[in-house]
Amino acid sequence: MKWILVYIAINNGVPIAVNGAGPNYYYNTMTECFWAREKLQKEIASEAIHSVYFPIGKQAICMRFEQ
């Protein structure tokens, strides 16, 4: 089992989902993925306002899958 960080953004009412860590990048543990999500949130939040949350219309989740 592997984990993938899925980054979701709403652009003009259309949801877009991509691998938040980059193409073909996966994590071996849930913890690794959660730390990467935390880092991504800080990078995205610093672009707009300093916040502990993802900006409105943006979110990331860690999803387990079989490779």
Residue pairs with C-beta under 8 A, 6 or more apart in sequence:
1 64
1 65
1 66
1 67
2 26
2 27
2 28
2 64
2 65
2 66
2 67
3 26
3 27
3 28
3 29
3 30
3 32
3 33
3 62
3 63
3 64
3 65
4 19
4 21
4 25
4 26
4 27
4 33
4 62
4 63
4 65
5 19
5 20
5 21
5 25
5 27
5 33
5 36
5 37
5 40
5 60
5 61
5 62
6 17
6 18
6 19
6 20
6 60
6 61
6 62
6 63
7 17
7 18
7 19
7 20
7 40
7 58
7 59
7 60
8 15
8 16
8 17
8 58
8 59
8 60
8 61
9 15
9 16
9 57
9 58
10 16
10 57
10 58
19 25
20 36
20 37
20 40
20 60
21 27
21 36
21 40
26 67
27 33
27 36
27 62
30 62
30 64
33 62
34 62
36 62
37 60
37 61
37 62
40 60
41 52
41 53
41 54
41 60
44 54
44 55
44 58
45 51
45 52
45 53
45 54
45 55
48 55
49 55
54 60
